Amino acid sequence: MPLPHLFGLVFGGAAVVLDLALLLVVLTQAPRRRDSQLMALYLFSLVVVGGASAASRMAALLGHDPEPLIALALIATGGSRLALFWFVTAYAGIQRHAWVRITRGIGVAAFAAGLWTFGTGALVDAVYTPDGLLQGRLSPLAIALTPVALGVTAASLVCIWVYRRRGTAPLLLGAAIMAVGFFVPVPFFISGDSQPPVAVALMAVGSLFFTYPILRASLFAPLQRSEASLAALIETSVEPVWSVDANLHLTAFNKAAVDMAKRLFGMTPLVGSHALQGLSPQEQLLWQRFYERALRGERLSVVRHLTTPGLPADIEVTFTPIGNRAGAAVVMRDVSDHRRVLGEHVRAREAAERDAQAKTRLLVELGDALAARLGDDTDRGLRAMVAGVRELADVETGKLALDEQPFALRASLAAIAKAQPGDVVIDVAPEVPDAVASDVRRLEQILVILTAGGPARVRAERDAEMFEAVLVRFDVRAPGAVMRDAVSTMIAARLVEAMGGRLAVEAAQDGRALASFSVRLATRPAGA
């Protein structure tokens, strides 16, 4: 194989690999950014140039006509000049300038003319000599279009220099090397003399200089910023924080984690060391299960009790997965105070429950004793209060059950009012349904307690509609002495709550009291 062919194949393949890799990087990092899309177009044109150049030499070695592939490499080279100018002006933010638009228009027109010439097969007349050198001559139209491509390339280099940013020197150098690789073959194509494979070699070298700034901007810089932010977040935390990779090797930790490891395990952690190092066999199995659950994507928290001096008595360890089985982050938090407060709350609640049970037993005993001593002629209100005490005991112990039965509301309320020793009037608004279902005995107990000692006035009105039920509000105006009785009011309030309502009591200016409560009355009897 002639040395120029080997040289051209190696550098052409290298250019294809490098530019294709950069193309994938750019599209992966920011596919929706305009400058990234233009950079990808430019890199794609370089891939076509390198691939067509190498393929033309391979065709010549295999005895095929290389001219179509040489022409493809040339037209792709012209397209790369236009794509470079488009990318550079967008990168510099000057794409709306008049001279930029004019230059772009001229470039597009020239490239379109070149594509037409390429389509007719008259772009270039070229062959490879037996010693592997390229010998060819551009068509008159292609020669006329060459100054446009040279001018667009020069404008791109000027824009990169004038609007350069920090760290763009390698990008400028790479573009300049590629431009030289484009300029060098032009005299040979015009004169028809043989030329060495300089263009593809310079394109490959220029691609190397493109690689560094693009990778630094797209991959290395974001990764460094991410690592710096993570390190700052970990280090500023006062709680032990560390992370492991998929193989349970430590990747990062803060000073609090180092102090914890020294006290708890008697060892100093090192980056790269195994996270289970220094643990007992039982602890290794336990922690390994936690890590494996986090690596499977589960976020979990466990609470451990410690007896090591100098460490919190109770700790909460939270395992959070990182990426797709890439690792896990671990945070250890002191929850001793929280668990102490929680324990005190539980003990206080248990004590309150014991007190409530004791009071309930006392109420039951009191209710039974009073009921045994009451005669038939005992005041109805006093009987209702005694019955209420027993009902209150049932409410406190959760034994109170409502016996929901259908009844006629107005007739039942009239009977309740008539049975009272005092003057009690109960008025029901017309919109309140009469056929309802509820525990009428509990409703009677509430009204008897609130109207005891009469005279009293009660008004029942529809308060709200419910599903297959209605909420009825009762407004009671009765002697204040009754409602100032704390025991009676508490009994009535608990009974109202048991029926799905709430009791409110306030004093009136005339010495009487106003009570209002609502109860749920079913409009469709159970089982209907």
Secondary structure, 3 states (H helix, E strand, C coil): CCHHHHHHHHHHHHHHHHHHHHHHHHHHHCCCCHHHHHHHHHHHHHHHHHHHHHHHHHHHHCCCCCHHHHHHHHHHHHHHHHHHHHHHHHHHCCCCCHHHHHHHHHHHHHHHHHHHHHHHCCCEEEEECCCCCEEEEECHHHHHHHHHHHHHHHHHHHHHHHCCCCCCHHHHHHHHHHHHHHHCHHHHHHHCCEECCHHHHHHHHHHHHHHHHHHHHHHHHHHHHHHHHHHHHHHHCCCCEEEEECCCEEEEECHHHHHHHHHHHCCCCCCCCECCCCCCHHHHHHHHHHHHHHHCCCCEEEEEECCCCCCCCEEEEEEEEECCCCEEEEEEEECHHHHHHHHHHHHHHHHHHHHHHHHHHHHHHHHHHHHHHCCCCCCHHHHHHHHHHHHHHHHHHCCCCCCCEEEEHHHHHHHHHHHCCCCEEEEECCCCCCEEEECHHHHHHHHHHHHCCCCEEEEEEEEEEECCEEEEEEEEEEEHHHHCCHHHHHHHHHHHHHCCCCEEEEECCCCEEEEEEEEEEECCCCCC
